[in-house]
């Protein structure tokens, strides 16, 4: 989230400040923190490894998953959310380096995205395409808001 270029080198040793921690937590807790984020290749939860990216892709290729597969995915979604919540709690309470904090944040938002994608695909929604549509709608709304603001400013003058 906040690691770039030359700062990445010192990130392994520097601890995050309270302001940086709050920024990460605020971002993680926002309604659409997961939008546009990468789904982790795999994640280990309760001693089991889940290949999330492959799972999301395979589910997207099928019209309807097998009942057993759908049940497994429905059971996985709360586990993904719980793991993201555990990462959030660690981010909130642990003394972390910038690299560790960034890694926890990215994993948490990736898990949230994976959960949303899986849920959407099970419900027959567009998943990733829906996220893109949401971004377009959000951008259009921002443009409309800006136009209204400009009109308001002109009316005051």
N, C-alpha and C positions, 0 to 999 in steps of 0.2 A: 504494500500500500504506500509506504513512504520511503522505500529503498530505491535508490537510483544510482547508476554509474559509480563514481569514486566513493560515494558514501557506503556502498555495499562492502568495501574492504574493511572498514572500521565497525561494521554492524555486528560482527561476531564478538566484539569486546565491549561495545557501548551498550549500556542499559537504557531502556526506554524511559523517557521522562513521564511525569504524570499527565502532562498535556498530550503527549503522543498516545498514551494509553487511552485517554478519554476520547481522542479522535478516532482511534481504531474501534473502540466499543460503540461510539455513536454510529459510526458507519455500519458496523456489524448488526446493530439493532434497528437500522432503518428498514422500512417495509420491503424495499426491493434491493437489498444489499447484494443479492445473488445474481441480479441481472447483468449479463455480459461476462460473468466470471467463468473460469475454466472448471470443468468437472474433473476431480482427481482421477488418474488412471486406475488406482486401486486404493483401498483403505482396509485396515484391520480393525475389526470390532469384535470384542468378546472372543478373541482368539481365532476368528474366521476372517479370511481375506476375501473381499468383494471387489471384483473388477468392474468398477462403476461405469467407466466410459464405455466399455464393451457392452455392458448390460443395457445402458441407455440406447446405444446404437442398435443393438439387436431388437430391442423392444420397439424402436421407431420403424424398423423394417417390416415388422409384423402388423397385420391388421388387428388380430386378436391374439393375445397370449394364451397359452394353455392354462387351464384352471390351476394346476399345481404351481406353475411359474408365477401366475398372478398372485396367488396366496403368499408365495415366498417374497415377492416384491412388496406386497402390502405389509408384511412383517418387517421388512428391511427399512421402510421409510421412517418409522418412529426411531429406529436405531440410528439412522443418519442424523435425525434431528437431535437426539440425545447426545451423540458424539459432538455435534456442532455446539450444543449448549455446554458440554464439558470443556471444549476449547475456549468458549467465551468466558467461562468461570476461571480457567487458568490465566487467560489474558487479563482478567480483572484483578486477580489476587496474587499471582506469582511474580517474582522478580525475574524479568526476562531481558535478554539482549534484544536489540532491534531485529536481528535475523530471526530469532526464535519467535518473537511477537508477530513478525510479518508472516512467518510460516504457519503459525496457529491461525491467524486471520484468514489467509488464503485457503487453508484447508477447511475452515469453518464455512466460509461463503461457498466454497466448492461443494461441500456436503449439502448445504441448503439448496443449492441449484440442482444437484443430483436428485434430491428428494422431490423438488417441484417438478422436474422433468419426468421422473418416474410416475408421480401422481397424475400429472396431466396426460401422459400417454396411456395410463390405465383407464382414465376417464374418457379417453377418445379425443382429448383436446390436442392442439397443435404442438405443445411443448415449446421447443426452441423457436418455432415460427411465431407462436403466440407472444413470446418475449420480444421478438423483433417488431411485431405489430404494436405491442405496448410501447416500445421506445418511439415508434413513429407517432403514435397518439400523444405521448408525453411531449415530444418536440413540437407538434402542432399546437398543443395546449399552451406551451411556453411562448410560442410566437403570438398566439391570440392574446395572451396575458400582456405581453410587451406592447402590442398595438393598443390595447385598452389603456395601459398605463401612459403611453405617449399621448393619446387623446385626452386623458384626464389632465395631464400636465399642460397641454395646449389650452384646455378650457379654463384653467386657473389663471393663465397669463392674460 
